[in-house]
Amino acid sequence: MSRQPVRRVLVIKLGGFSDFVLAFGAFNAIRRHHADAHIILMTTKRYGELARKSGWFDEVWADGAPAWGRLGKVAGLIRRLRRTPLDLVYDLDNSQRTGRYRFWTRDFWGNKANWSYSSRGFLPFLRASQNIPEHYVEQLVHQLADAGIADMPTPDLSWLTAGYGGRYGLQDGYVLIAPGGTFAREGLGWPAKRFSELARRLAIEGRRPVIIGEQADAAVNQVIAAASPEAMDLTGRTSLFDVAVLATHASAALGNDSGVVHLVAAVGCPTAIMLSAASDPDRNAPRGRYVVMLRKENLADLPVSEVAAALRLR
């Protein structure tokens, strides 16, 4: 990378929430390495509040992925990229979209910033990072090492829970259940009837099931909650910060492959995640102190007994 002083840095991370959580270590490493620089994160609206609370960034652009059909928004973002003085750009998304951003802000457009990215290919907008045979975290480790950042330690995530939580009246010992996510909504998750059976079993053992998810998961989550009178259904009532607090006090957590389960695992909660053939754990399995992956080509074939045995209750 350039030997010139690095005073202004842009970090780009768009994409799904699972990968955003997996990039926490890279965010932290960049902040440590460029302690005196002004660091900007380009992301999407969903992650803006998380990014601002983290302390890793001095500025957050939450409009980094406008729909291609909204030409005015796209053109405005490109103008912003070209006109913002930058010394270094870390493209942690490594996508076709960010490849196009690289192309549109190359030297001949007037922006002299160096770019760090993992994609390979003859043209900068051809995405090859999907073919890199390693987990996304390892991909980021190698990308940052190439940029001169040799260490990517586990970040302190206490900022996720500071000032949040305590409003649900729960006592420690409950089990978080996250049945939702994209795969579940597409019919590729663990069936609701299995979640219901597990919720009943947990309640009998004295572990209160606490069900979380987005409003899109409400119908399924209500079925699971109804199977166990002791269950608490918090669907649509939790922010990402609330989920992090709940995870720090839970005995364990389980769920289908989703960004929320990645977040729960990242804050240190013992987590079991169910993965069908649609998931790619070699590329983006969650990271945490204790994570067990339950893999079946068809999750309808995953018995409740196997999931219950995998839970490490604390």
FENMO-V668079 format. One record per residue. N is the residue number from 1. SS is DSSP state (H for helix, E for strand, C for the rest). Layout:
n=N ss=SS
n=N ss=SS
This chain:
n=1 ss=C
n=2 ss=C
n=3 ss=C
n=4 ss=C
n=5 ss=C
n=6 ss=C
n=7 ss=C
n=8 ss=E
n=9 ss=E
n=10 ss=E
n=11 ss=E
n=12 ss=E
n=13 ss=C
n=14 ss=C
n=15 ss=C
n=16 ss=C
n=17 ss=H
n=18 ss=H
n=19 ss=H
n=20 ss=H
n=21 ss=H
n=22 ss=H
n=23 ss=C
n=24 ss=H
n=25 ss=H
n=26 ss=H
n=27 ss=H
n=28 ss=H
n=29 ss=H
n=30 ss=H
n=31 ss=H
n=32 ss=H
n=33 ss=H
n=34 ss=C
n=35 ss=C
n=36 ss=C
n=37 ss=C
n=38 ss=E
n=39 ss=E
n=40 ss=E
n=41 ss=E
n=42 ss=E
n=43 ss=C
n=44 ss=E
n=45 ss=H
n=46 ss=H
n=47 ss=H
n=48 ss=H
n=49 ss=H
n=50 ss=H
n=51 ss=H
n=52 ss=H
n=53 ss=H
n=54 ss=H
n=55 ss=C
n=56 ss=C
n=57 ss=C
n=58 ss=C
n=59 ss=E
n=60 ss=E
n=61 ss=E
n=62 ss=C
n=63 ss=E
n=64 ss=C
n=65 ss=C
n=66 ss=C
n=67 ss=C
n=68 ss=C
n=69 ss=C
n=70 ss=C
n=71 ss=H
n=72 ss=H
n=73 ss=H
n=74 ss=H
n=75 ss=H
n=76 ss=H
n=77 ss=H
n=78 ss=H
n=79 ss=H
n=80 ss=H
n=81 ss=H
n=82 ss=H
n=83 ss=H
n=84 ss=C
n=85 ss=C
n=86 ss=C
n=87 ss=C
n=88 ss=E
n=89 ss=E
n=90 ss=E
n=91 ss=E
n=92 ss=C
n=93 ss=C
n=94 ss=C
n=95 ss=C
n=96 ss=H
n=97 ss=H
n=98 ss=H
n=99 ss=H
n=100 ss=H
n=101 ss=H
n=102 ss=H
n=103 ss=H
n=104 ss=H
n=105 ss=C
n=106 ss=C
n=107 ss=H
n=108 ss=H
n=109 ss=H
n=110 ss=C
n=111 ss=C
n=112 ss=C
n=113 ss=C
n=114 ss=E
n=115 ss=E
n=116 ss=E
n=117 ss=C
n=118 ss=C
n=119 ss=C
n=120 ss=C
n=121 ss=C
n=122 ss=C
n=123 ss=C
n=124 ss=C
n=125 ss=C
n=126 ss=C
n=127 ss=C
n=128 ss=C
n=129 ss=H
n=130 ss=H
n=131 ss=H
n=132 ss=C
n=133 ss=C
n=134 ss=C
n=135 ss=C
n=136 ss=H
n=137 ss=H
n=138 ss=H
n=139 ss=H
n=140 ss=H
n=141 ss=H
n=142 ss=H
n=143 ss=H
n=144 ss=H
n=145 ss=H
n=146 ss=H
n=147 ss=C
n=148 ss=C
n=149 ss=C
n=150 ss=C
n=151 ss=C
n=152 ss=C
n=153 ss=C
n=154 ss=C
n=155 ss=C
n=156 ss=C
n=157 ss=C
n=158 ss=H
n=159 ss=H
n=160 ss=H
n=161 ss=C
n=162 ss=C
n=163 ss=C
n=164 ss=C
n=165 ss=C
n=166 ss=C
n=167 ss=C
n=168 ss=C
n=169 ss=C
n=170 ss=C
n=171 ss=C
n=172 ss=C
n=173 ss=C
n=174 ss=C
n=175 ss=E
n=176 ss=E
n=177 ss=E
n=178 ss=E
n=179 ss=C
n=180 ss=C
n=181 ss=C
n=182 ss=H
n=183 ss=H
n=184 ss=H
n=185 ss=H
n=186 ss=C
n=187 ss=C
n=188 ss=C
n=189 ss=C
n=190 ss=C
n=191 ss=C
n=192 ss=H
n=193 ss=H
n=194 ss=H
n=195 ss=H
n=196 ss=H
n=197 ss=H
n=198 ss=H
n=199 ss=H
n=200 ss=H
n=201 ss=H
n=202 ss=H
n=203 ss=H
n=204 ss=H
n=205 ss=C
n=206 ss=C
n=207 ss=C
n=208 ss=C
n=209 ss=E
n=210 ss=E
n=211 ss=E
n=212 ss=C
n=213 ss=C
n=214 ss=C
n=215 ss=H
n=216 ss=H
n=217 ss=H
n=218 ss=H
n=219 ss=H
n=220 ss=H
n=221 ss=H
n=222 ss=H
n=223 ss=H
n=224 ss=H
n=225 ss=H
n=226 ss=H
n=227 ss=C
n=228 ss=C
n=229 ss=C
n=230 ss=C
n=231 ss=C
n=232 ss=E
n=233 ss=E
n=234 ss=C
n=235 ss=C
n=236 ss=C
n=237 ss=C
n=238 ss=C
n=239 ss=C
n=240 ss=H
n=241 ss=H
n=242 ss=H
n=243 ss=H
n=244 ss=H
n=245 ss=H
n=246 ss=H
n=247 ss=H
n=248 ss=H
n=249 ss=H
n=250 ss=C
n=251 ss=C
n=252 ss=E
n=253 ss=E
n=254 ss=E
n=255 ss=E
n=256 ss=E
n=257 ss=C
n=258 ss=C
n=259 ss=H
n=260 ss=H
n=261 ss=H
n=262 ss=H
n=263 ss=H
n=264 ss=H
n=265 ss=H
n=266 ss=H
n=267 ss=C
n=268 ss=C
n=269 ss=C
n=270 ss=C
n=271 ss=E
n=272 ss=E
n=273 ss=E
n=274 ss=E
n=275 ss=E
n=276 ss=C
n=277 ss=C
n=278 ss=C
n=279 ss=C
n=280 ss=C
n=281 ss=H
n=282 ss=H
n=283 ss=H
n=284 ss=H
n=285 ss=C
n=286 ss=C
n=287 ss=C
n=288 ss=C
n=289 ss=C
n=290 ss=C
n=291 ss=E
n=292 ss=E
n=293 ss=E
n=294 ss=E
n=295 ss=E
n=296 ss=C
n=297 ss=C
n=298 ss=C
n=299 ss=H
n=300 ss=H
n=301 ss=H
n=302 ss=C
n=303 ss=C
n=304 ss=H
n=305 ss=H
n=306 ss=H
n=307 ss=H
n=308 ss=H
n=309 ss=H
n=310 ss=H
n=311 ss=C
n=312 ss=C
n=313 ss=C
n=314 ss=C
